Amino acid sequence: MRVHRARLGGDEFRVIRPTPSAARLALRDDHHWLSMYVDRAGAERLVALWALAARSARSLVHLPLRAAAVPDGAGSGDGEPVALDLVLVHHSLRFPTASWKEVRSRLDAGRPQTTATPEQDFPDEDAIDYGRWHHRSYRDQLAFDIAAHTLFVVGSPTAFRERGAALRGLVDEAPSFPHRHPGAGHFCVELDPGPWSRIRNQRRVPASLHIQYCADWRV
């Protein structure tokens, strides 16, 4: 990965980007929902970056995806889908998403850095108390925002880790899913912002992120 920095006024921002690879990922705003597509390598990359984001309270984890093509036949929303990048960021950073376009344009060339996250960085799903998610007092929810053709997923370390438990299925379960469940359709994970289900999130951002595993990716 590369670590970039940018200054805006009196603030300095640290942005982590993965090095280019053959992994396939794509993200689209389909207007009623957000659609993400990953192949096996893309799923591994997404899960690794999600784990990194859970631990990187002072950084923005940026995955440039706007130039990526979606699999053939993907997308069923109304109107023309909009290609998006992805940024994962802690809510404690209080990053002003409206400043992202300017911050992005000011990023330096970056420096290479290696990192590793523990294999068991996410809890087992049976260890998560999902009932808490519906309590009005629960604060470890995700929030979505869109700025400068970028989807921001914002949350606490707990929010990233608990949702990461579901994302891990893209790596652990999705490859064998067609053999275990013939004819059951595609394997996917859906992430919703909290605290209550709704058609739209803030500022007309779709309130559901549908991540589809695509083993046979044709473009």
Rosetta blueprint (number, residue, H / E / L):
1 M L
2 R E
3 V E
4 H E
5 R E
6 A E
7 R E
8 L E
9 G L
10 G L
11 D E
12 E E
13 F E
14 R E
15 V E
16 I E
17 R E
18 P L
19 T L
20 P L
21 S L
22 A L
23 A L
24 R L
25 L E
26 A E
27 L E
28 R E
29 D E
30 D L
31 H L
32 H L
33 W L
34 L E
35 S E
36 M E
37 Y E
38 V E
39 D L
40 R H
41 A H
42 G H
43 A H
44 E H
45 R H
46 L H
47 V H
48 A H
49 L H
50 W H
51 A H
52 L H
53 A H
54 A H
55 R H
56 S L
57 A L
58 R L
59 S L
60 L E
61 V E
62 H E
63 L E
64 P L
65 L L
66 R L
67 A L
68 A L
69 A L
70 V L
71 P L
72 D L
73 G L
74 A L
75 G L
76 S L
77 G L
78 D L
79 G L
80 E L
81 P L
82 V E
83 A E
84 L L
85 D E
86 L E
87 V E
88 L E
89 V E
90 H E
91 H H
92 S H
93 L H
94 R L
95 F L
96 P L
97 T H
98 A H
99 S H
100 W H
101 K H
102 E H
103 V H
104 R H
105 S H
106 R L
107 L L
108 D L
109 A L
110 G L
111 R E
112 P E
113 Q L
114 T L
115 T L
116 A L
117 T L
118 P L
119 E L
120 Q L
121 D L
122 F L
123 P L
124 D L
125 E H
126 D H
127 A H
128 I L
129 D L
130 Y H
131 G H
132 R H
133 W H
134 H H
135 H L
136 R L
137 S L
138 Y L
139 R L
140 D L
141 Q L
142 L L
143 A E
144 F E
145 D E
146 I E
147 A E
148 A L
149 H L
150 T E
151 L E
152 F E
153 V E
154 V E
155 G E
156 S L
157 P H
158 T H
159 A H
160 F H
161 R H
162 E H
163 R H
164 G H
165 A H
166 A H
167 L H
168 R L
169 G H
170 L H
171 V H
172 D H
173 E L
174 A H
175 P H
176 S H
177 F H
178 P H
179 H H
180 R H
181 H L
182 P L
183 G L
184 A L
185 G L
186 H L
187 F L
188 C E
189 V E
190 E E
191 L E
192 D L
193 P L
194 G L
195 P L
196 W L
197 S L
198 R L
199 I L
200 R E
201 N L
202 Q H
203 R H
204 R H
205 V L
206 P E
207 A L
208 S L
209 L E
210 H E
211 I E
212 Q E
213 Y E
214 C L
215 A L
216 D L
217 W L
218 R L
219 V L
